[in-house]
Amino acid sequence: MAKALVGFIGGPTPAELQQTATLRRRVADLEAEVGRLKTENDGLLQALRERVESVNASDLMEPVAH
């Protein structure tokens, strides 16, 4: 029924089509940014894991300052 109504009233205007295209590009840009941030986050987590695994008890001992 919605398609029938859209056909009856003339369909989307050029401005609506432009807005839809703009929004689709924006969504694609944001999805790419999310992917980039996930990749960066994974790298940071791996670096943190490697650093934590290399710490031993003597690294945690600090001389007491008087």
Secondary structure, 3 states (H helix, E strand, C coil): CHHHHHHHHCCCCHHHHHHHHHHHHHHHHHHHHHHHHHHHHHHHHHHHHHHHHCCCHHHHCCCCCC
